[in-house]
Amino acid sequence: MNILFIGDVYASHGRRIVLDQLARIVTEERIDLVIANVENAAGGFGVTPQIAEDLLSNGVEVMTTGNHVWDKAEIHEYLPRQPRLIRPANYPPGLAGNGMYMGKARNGAQYAVLNLQGRTFMQPIDDPFQKVEEMLASIPADVKIRFIDFHAEATSEKVAMGWFLDGRVTAVVGTHTHVPTADARVLPGGTAYQTDVGMTGSYAGVIGVEKSLILKKFRTALPVKMEGAKGMVELHGVIVTADTSTGKAARIRRVHITETGL
């Protein structure tokens, strides 16, 4: 089974390259399941119901998020209606939406996609390590494919989560920092891992934002209105190949596509 995960889709350029390239990738790589992190899909901050529906109708099957999931007011009402858009599970109980989606892939395999958020250098929320234990215990034993998006700032926290779950899930991939790391590998227990998949959007700025604005912010300490960068658009992701009978990963490899014309 081949699973494509697309890293943080950022603003309109990120959405455009996904829509332009996804069908080709799915066909050429024989993809059975497409997952994308969309927490920055609406201008870099949050996601709207319309954007989510557009991505779903064009081949993305499950969408994960992170700390920006709440940025658009209309998403609070949308989350309960669209189970394929999930948010970090370790936010306090009672909030809209869910942190896990279970479904059936194109090849017929059952899967679970889980979304967690880190705490180091981020807003203090519930313990992601304890939460994932509870979530794994709730998944039926016959659902072998278990894919986790860990949206976190600290490299150490992401690496720790990878080791914590090694042998118990198919993949742990990191999102949030928008910079792809060079450590894609299969851990000894059979869990595919990468500290950060990277961003899908413009690399002409500073992690997706127009560079002149960020330079002004760093040099003056004054607040600025963030605007998405333009040009140097890249799609970053990973393809995880897994055994559906065991849930173990056999391979993880990076996907990197550049579209200079966007």
C-alpha positions in Angstrom: 0.0 0.0 0.0 1.3 3.4 -0.9 0.4 6.5 1.2 1.1 10.0 0.1 1.4 12.7 2.8 1.6 16.3 1.6 3.3 18.8 4.0 1.7 22.0 5.2 -0.3 23.4 2.2 0.4 27.2 2.4 -2.0 29.7 0.8 -3.1 29.8 -2.8 0.2 28.8 -4.4 0.3 25.7 -2.2 -3.2 24.8 -3.1 -2.5 25.4 -6.8 0.5 23.1 -7.0 -1.4 20.3 -5.2 -4.3 20.6 -7.6 -1.9 20.7 -10.6 0.2 17.7 -9.5 -1.9 15.4 -7.4 -3.6 13.4 -10.1 -0.2 12.7 -11.8 1.5 11.6 -8.6 -1.4 9.3 -7.7 -1.3 7.6 -11.1 2.5 7.4 -11.5 3.2 6.3 -7.9 0.1 4.1 -7.5 -1.1 5.9 -4.5 -3.8 4.3 -2.4 -4.4 7.1 0.2 -3.7 10.8 0.1 -3.4 12.8 3.3 -2.5 16.6 3.4 -1.9 19.0 6.2 -4.1 22.1 5.4 -3.8 24.3 8.5 -2.2 27.1 6.4 -4.3 26.6 3.3 -6.3 29.8 3.6 -3.8 32.7 3.1 -1.4 31.0 5.5 -3.7 31.0 8.5 -6.3 28.3 8.9 -8.6 26.6 6.4 -12.1 27.5 5.1 -14.9 25.0 4.4 -14.7 25.9 0.6 -11.0 25.3 0.5 -11.4 22.0 2.3 -14.2 20.8 -0.1 -12.1 21.8 -3.1 -9.2 19.7 -1.9 -11.4 16.8 -1.1 -13.1 16.9 -4.5 -9.7 16.9 -6.2 -8.2 13.8 -4.6 -7.1 14.6 -1.1 -8.9 12.0 1.1 -7.9 13.1 4.7 -6.8 16.5 5.9 -4.9 17.2 9.1 -4.2 20.5 10.7 -2.4 22.1 13.7 -2.4 25.2 15.9 -3.9 27.4 13.1 -7.0 25.2 12.7 -9.1 27.6 14.7 -8.1 30.7 12.8 -11.2 30.9 10.5 -14.4 31.3 12.5 -16.5 29.3 10.1 -14.4 26.2 10.7 -15.9 25.6 14.1 -19.3 24.8 12.6 -17.7 22.9 9.7 -15.5 20.5 11.6 -18.4 18.4 13.0 -19.9 18.1 9.5 -16.8 17.0 7.7 -15.1 14.1 9.5 -12.3 13.9 6.9 -10.9 17.2 8.2 -9.3 16.5 11.6 -7.6 18.6 14.2 -5.1 17.8 16.9 -6.7 15.4 19.3 -5.0 16.7 22.4 -6.9 19.9 22.6 -9.2 20.1 25.7 -12.4 17.9 25.5 -15.6 19.5 24.1 -14.1 21.4 21.2 -15.5 20.9 17.7 -14.1 18.2 15.5 -12.1 15.0 16.0 -8.5 14.0 16.1 -8.8 10.8 14.2 -10.5 9.6 11.0 -10.9 5.9 10.0 -11.7 4.9 6.5 -11.0 2.5 3.6 -8.3 3.2 1.1 -8.5 2.7 -2.7 -7.0 -0.7 -2.4 -9.6 -1.7 0.2 -7.3 -1.5 3.3 -8.7 0.0 6.4 -6.7 2.8 7.9 -6.7 5.4 10.7 -5.2 8.8 10.5 -4.4 10.6 13.8 -3.5 14.2 14.4 -1.5 15.4 17.5 0.1 18.7 18.5 3.3 19.2 20.4 3.7 21.3 23.6 7.3 22.4 23.6 7.6 26.1 22.5 3.9 25.9 21.7 0.6 26.6 23.5 0.3 24.3 26.5 -2.4 21.7 25.8 -3.0 18.1 26.9 -0.2 15.6 26.8 0.1 14.2 23.2 1.9 11.0 24.4 -0.9 10.1 26.8 -3.5 11.1 24.2 -2.1 8.9 21.5 -2.1 5.9 23.9 -5.8 6.4 24.4 -6.4 6.8 20.7 -4.5 3.7 19.7 -6.4 1.6 22.3 -9.7 2.7 20.7 -8.7 1.5 17.1 -10.0 -1.9 16.2 -7.3 -4.5 16.0 -8.0 -5.2 12.3 -7.2 -1.6 11.3 -3.4 -2.1 10.7 -2.6 1.0 8.8 -2.1 3.8 11.4 -0.7 7.1 10.2 0.2 10.0 12.5 0.7 13.7 11.7 2.6 15.2 14.7 2.3 19.0 14.4 5.1 20.2 16.7 7.9 22.9 16.9 10.7 21.0 18.7 12.8 18.5 16.9 13.4 16.7 20.1 9.7 16.2 20.8 9.1 14.9 17.3 11.9 12.4 17.5 10.7 11.3 20.9 7.3 10.6 19.5 8.8 8.6 16.7 10.6 6.3 19.1 7.6 6.2 21.5 5.4 4.8 18.7 8.0 2.7 16.8 6.5 -0.7 16.0 3.0 0.4 17.0 2.0 2.6 14.0 2.7 2.7 10.3 4.1 6.2 10.2 4.9 9.3 12.3 5.6 12.4 10.2 6.2 15.9 11.6 4.7 19.1 10.4 4.6 22.8 11.5 8.2 24.2 10.9 7.8 24.3 7.1 11.4 23.2 6.6 11.9 19.6 5.3 14.4 17.5 7.3 16.8 15.0 5.8 16.0 12.1 8.2 13.2 10.1 6.4 13.7 6.5 7.5 12.0 3.4 8.7 12.7 2.9 12.4 13.7 -0.6 13.7 10.2 -1.5 14.7 8.8 -0.8 11.3 7.5 2.8 11.7 8.2 5.3 8.9 9.5 8.6 10.3 10.5 12.1 9.2 10.9 15.0 11.7 9.3 17.5 9.3 7.9 16.9 5.9 8.2 20.5 4.9 5.8 23.0 3.3 3.9 23.0 0.1 3.9 26.6 -1.1 6.3 29.5 -2.0 9.9 29.1 -0.9 10.7 32.7 -2.0 9.9 34.0 1.4 10.3 33.1 5.1 8.4 29.8 5.8 5.8 31.0 3.4 5.6 34.7 4.2 6.8 37.6 2.1 10.4 38.0 3.2 10.4 41.8 3.3 7.7 41.7 6.0 9.6 39.2 8.1 12.9 41.1 7.8 11.1 44.2 9.0 9.7 42.3 11.9 13.1 40.9 12.9 14.9 44.2 12.4 12.4 46.5 14.2 10.5 44.2 16.5 7.3 45.9 15.2 4.3 43.8 14.3 3.6 43.3 10.6 0.6 42.1 8.6 1.6 38.7 7.2 1.3 38.1 3.4 2.1 35.0 1.5 5.3 35.0 -0.6 5.2 34.5 -4.4 7.4 32.4 -6.7 9.6 29.3 -6.2 6.6 27.1 -5.5 7.4 23.6 -4.3 5.4 20.6 -3.2 6.9 18.6 -0.3 5.7 15.3 0.9 6.5 11.7 1.5 5.3 8.4 0.2 5.1 5.6 2.7 4.9 2.0 1.4 3.3 -0.3 4.0 2.3 -3.9 4.4 -1.5 -4.0 4.9 -1.4 -7.3 6.8 0.9 -6.0 9.5 0.8 -2.2 9.3 4.6 -2.1 9.1 6.3 0.4 6.8 8.7 -1.0 4.2 9.9 2.3 2.8 9.5 6.1 3.1 10.8 8.4 0.5 10.5 12.2 0.0 8.5 13.8 -2.7 9.8 17.2 -4.0 8.2 18.9 -7.0 9.0 22.5 -8.1 6.8 24.7 -10.4 8.8 27.8 -11.2 5.9 29.3 -13.1 3.5 29.8 -10.2 
